[in-house]
Amino acid sequence: MVMTLRRMTFLLALIAVAGSLLFPQPVRLTAQVDPKTYRIGDWIDVHVTGTVDAAVDSVRAAVADSLGPFEVLTVQRSGTQPEWLIRLSTVDSGKSFIPPIPFVYRAKGDTALQTAYTNALTITVAGLTINPQGEIKDIKPPLSAPWKFEDFVPYLIGLVVLALAVAGYLYYRRKRKQALDHLVDVRPAMPPHREALTALRILEEKKLWQQGHVKEYYSEVTEIIRRFFEGRWNIMALERTTDEILDQMRGIPDALSVWESLRAFLTTADLVKFAKSQPTPAEHELELRWGYEIVRAMVPPEPAAVAPEPEKETADVR
């Protein structure tokens, strides 16, 4: 004789009640659903509440992807209370049996996992009703989804690539034009002493120290002389200290002829730039005169002009 679903559920519930009375468990779980009737495709929310003894350390649901004929969608615990929401779904219609849901727990001081079960549930899943005499309709067309930011990303990337290509082309044209201009307008480089004397005259016309820019004045005048040393004698003067420059210049005869002016020129500038010294207006003018003196003393000599050879007279041959 085949046992009906109602009798099977009643028997399982009776066995569970008898077992709980004879062997009380530290974790007691109760499952319920509301309503009792669903349609195919509806979410079936099973609410599980529990009573947990103090000796229990932790309790969690131990369900897999399916529970009998039901697919398990989500398992959520409600806060810190022993309450869970287990959402199911099924494609079978008729009366359905939700089997007891397993939970595992661990007692304090014990590493072994124990298992507790909820009560079984019976629900009704109604199928779809089809009217054989109804009108046959076409399938609805797909809905137009709204545009999102990620839909514009490919177009934005294309615009960025196009902008980079245009910028690269313009940069290439400008560089090519500069290279052509450099080839067309080739000017001889100015000798270091002429460049230094020109820079000293420009600095004199700026009148920096007269306007209160004393430190800038001494920084520019010493930079002009240091650049002159680099161009004239091929020494690294911009990155050197005053003592290092003087050591390098000791072996240059032209520098020895203005040695005292050179040392006073560099030392005075260091006192202004690093010791915040405040020279007098006469000392400001003297610093510039020392600069002129140093450059003019190291002007390379003009190459001697080569006199043309006199034409030899050709004797008449008779």
C-alpha positions in Angstrom: 0.0 0.0 0.0 1.4 3.3 -1.1 1.8 5.9 1.7 0.3 9.2 0.8 2.3 12.5 1.0 0.2 13.7 3.9 0.7 10.5 5.9 4.5 10.6 5.2 4.8 14.2 6.4 2.7 13.4 9.5 4.9 10.4 10.2 8.2 12.4 9.9 6.8 15.1 12.1 5.8 12.5 14.7 9.2 10.9 14.6 10.9 14.4 15.0 8.6 15.3 18.0 9.3 11.9 19.6 13.0 12.2 19.0 13.1 15.7 20.5 11.2 14.5 23.6 13.4 11.4 24.1 16.7 13.0 23.1 16.6 16.8 23.6 19.0 18.6 21.2 21.0 21.7 22.0 19.8 23.2 18.7 16.0 23.2 17.9 14.9 24.5 14.5 11.5 25.4 13.1 10.7 26.0 9.4 7.6 27.7 8.1 6.3 29.2 4.8 3.6 31.8 4.1 1.6 31.3 2.0 1.1 27.6 1.3 0.3 27.9 -2.4 2.7 29.3 -5.1 2.9 29.5 -8.9 5.7 28.0 -11.0 8.6 30.5 -11.0 7.7 32.2 -7.7 10.2 32.5 -4.9 9.4 30.3 -2.0 10.8 31.9 1.2 11.3 29.4 4.0 11.8 31.2 7.4 13.8 29.2 9.9 13.9 30.1 13.6 16.1 28.4 16.1 16.6 27.9 19.8 20.3 27.5 20.7 21.6 26.4 24.0 24.5 28.3 25.6 26.9 25.4 25.1 26.6 25.8 21.3 29.4 27.8 19.7 28.1 28.4 16.1 25.2 27.3 13.8 25.0 27.5 10.0 22.8 26.1 7.2 24.4 23.2 5.4 22.3 23.2 2.2 23.7 22.6 -1.2 22.5 23.9 -4.6 19.3 21.9 -4.4 16.9 20.7 -1.7 14.9 17.8 -3.1 13.0 19.1 -6.2 13.8 22.7 -5.2 16.7 24.9 -6.3 18.3 26.8 -3.5 18.7 30.5 -4.5 20.0 32.2 -1.4 20.6 31.5 2.2 20.7 34.6 4.5 20.9 34.9 8.3 18.9 37.7 9.9 21.4 39.7 12.0 22.8 38.0 15.1 19.6 36.1 16.0 19.3 32.4 15.1 16.9 33.2 12.2 17.5 32.3 8.5 15.8 33.0 5.2 16.2 30.3 2.7 14.8 31.2 -0.8 13.8 28.3 -3.1 12.4 27.9 -6.5 10.9 24.9 -8.5 9.5 24.1 -11.9 7.4 21.2 -10.8 3.7 21.7 -10.2 1.3 20.0 -7.7 1.8 19.2 -4.1 5.5 19.4 -3.2 7.4 18.1 -0.1 10.2 20.3 1.3 12.4 17.9 3.2 14.0 18.8 6.5 16.8 21.3 6.1 20.1 20.4 7.6 22.1 22.7 9.9 25.5 22.0 11.4 26.7 23.3 14.7 29.7 22.9 17.0 29.6 22.7 20.8 32.0 24.8 22.8 35.2 22.9 23.5 34.4 20.3 20.8 35.8 20.3 17.3 33.3 17.7 15.9 30.4 19.0 13.8 26.9 18.0 14.8 23.8 18.1 12.6 20.3 19.4 13.4 17.3 19.4 11.1 14.2 21.5 10.6 10.7 20.1 10.3 9.4 19.1 6.8 6.9 21.3 4.9 4.2 20.7 2.3 3.3 23.3 -0.2 1.2 23.5 -3.4 2.7 24.8 -6.7 0.1 25.8 -9.3 0.9 25.3 -12.9 0.2 27.7 -15.8 -3.4 27.8 -17.1 -3.7 27.7 -20.9 -6.9 28.4 -22.7 -7.0 26.1 -25.8 -9.7 28.4 -27.4 -7.7 31.6 -26.8 -6.1 33.8 -29.5 -2.6 32.9 -30.6 -0.3 35.9 -30.2 3.3 36.6 -31.3 6.2 36.6 -28.9 6.7 40.1 -27.5 9.8 41.8 -29.0 12.8 42.5 -26.7 12.6 45.6 -24.6 15.0 48.4 -25.3 17.5 48.7 -22.4 18.4 52.2 -21.3 21.9 53.4 -22.1 24.5 53.1 -19.4 28.0 54.5 -19.0 29.7 51.3 -20.0 27.8 51.5 -23.3 29.6 54.7 -24.1 33.1 53.4 -23.2 33.9 52.0 -26.7 33.0 55.4 -28.3 35.0 57.3 -25.7 38.0 55.1 -26.3 37.7 55.7 -30.0 37.6 59.5 -29.4 40.7 59.3 -27.2 42.6 57.3 -29.9 41.6 59.8 -32.6 42.6 62.7 -30.4 46.0 61.1 -29.7 46.5 60.4 -33.5 45.8 64.1 -34.3 48.1 65.3 -31.6 50.8 63.0 -32.7 50.5 64.2 -36.3 50.6 67.9 -35.3 53.6 67.2 -33.1 55.4 65.5 -36.0 54.7 68.4 -38.3 56.0 70.9 -35.8 59.2 69.0 -35.2 59.7 68.5 -38.9 59.3 72.2 -39.5 61.7 73.0 -36.7 64.3 70.7 -38.2 63.9 72.3 -41.6 64.2 75.8 -40.2 67.4 74.7 -38.4 68.8 73.4 -41.7 67.9 76.6 -43.5 69.0 79.1 -40.9 72.4 77.9 -39.7 74.3 80.6 -37.8 77.8 80.4 -36.4 78.0 80.0 -32.7 79.0 83.1 -30.7 82.4 82.8 -29.0 82.2 82.4 -25.3 83.8 85.7 -24.4 81.4 87.6 -26.7 78.5 85.8 -25.2 79.7 86.6 -21.7 80.3 90.3 -22.4 76.9 90.6 -24.0 75.2 89.0 -21.0 77.1 91.3 -18.6 75.9 94.4 -20.5 72.3 93.1 -20.5 72.7 92.5 -16.7 74.0 96.0 -16.2 71.0 97.5 -18.0 68.6 95.5 -15.8 69.6 97.5 -12.8 68.7 94.6 -10.4 70.6 95.8 -7.3 69.3 99.3 -7.8 65.7 97.8 -7.5 66.6 95.8 -4.4 67.1 92.5 -6.1 70.6 92.0 -4.7 70.7 88.2 -4.4 69.4 87.9 -8.0 72.0 90.3 -9.2 74.9 88.3 -7.7 73.4 85.0 -8.9 73.2 86.1 -12.5 76.6 87.7 -12.6 78.3 84.6 -11.2 76.3 82.3 -13.5 77.5 84.4 -16.6 81.2 83.9 -15.5 80.7 80.2 -14.7 79.2 79.6 -18.1 82.1 81.5 -19.7 84.5 79.2 -17.9 82.7 76.2 -19.3 82.7 77.5 -22.8 86.2 78.9 -22.8 88.1 76.2 -20.8 85.7 73.3 -21.0 85.5 72.8 -17.2 82.4 72.0 -15.2 81.9 75.3 -13.4 78.1 75.5 -12.9 78.1 72.5 -10.6 81.3 73.3 -8.7 81.9 75.3 -5.5 84.1 78.4 -5.4 87.1 76.4 -4.0 86.7 73.8 -6.7 86.6 76.4 -9.4 89.7 78.1 -8.1 91.6 74.8 -8.0 90.7 74.1 -11.6 91.7 77.6 -12.7 95.2 77.5 -11.1 96.7 75.8 -14.1 95.4 78.5 -16.5 97.9 81.3 -17.1 95.2 83.8 -18.2 93.4 83.2 -14.9 96.6 83.8 -12.8 96.8 87.3 -14.3 93.5 88.3 -12.7 93.7 85.9 -9.8 92.9 88.3 -7.0 89.9 89.8 -8.9 88.6 86.3 -9.6 88.9 85.2 -6.0 87.3 88.4 -4.7 84.5 88.1 -7.4 83.5 84.6 -6.4 83.9 85.1 -2.6 81.8 88.3 -2.5 79.0 86.5 -4.4 79.1 83.6 -2.0 78.8 85.9 1.0 75.7 87.6 -0.6 74.0 84.3 -1.7 74.7 82.1 1.3 75.7 84.4 4.2 73.1 87.1 3.5 75.8 89.8 3.3 74.8 93.3 2.3 77.5 95.0 0.2 77.6 98.7 -0.5 76.5 100.2 -3.9 80.2 100.7 -4.7 80.8 97.0 -4.1 77.9 96.1 -6.4 79.5 98.1 -9.2 82.9 96.6 -8.4 81.5 93.1 -8.8 80.4 93.8 -12.3 83.7 95.5 -13.2 85.5 92.3 -11.9 83.3 90.3 -14.2 84.3 92.4 -17.2 88.0 92.2 -16.2 87.9 88.4 -15.9 86.3 87.9 -19.3 88.6 90.4 -21.1 91.7 88.9 -19.6 90.8 85.5 -21.0 89.8 86.5 -24.6 91.7 84.1 -26.9 94.2 85.8 -29.2 93.2 86.6 -32.8 94.7 84.2 -35.3 97.6 85.8 -37.1 96.9 86.8 -40.6 98.9 85.0 -43.2 100.5 87.4 -45.7 100.1 86.4 -49.3 103.2 85.2 -51.0 104.6 87.7 -53.5 104.3 86.7 -57.0 107.6 85.6 -58.5 108.7 87.6 -61.5 109.2 85.6 -64.6 112.4 86.3 -66.4 112.2 86.8 -70.1 113.7 84.0 -72.0 115.4 85.3 -75.1 
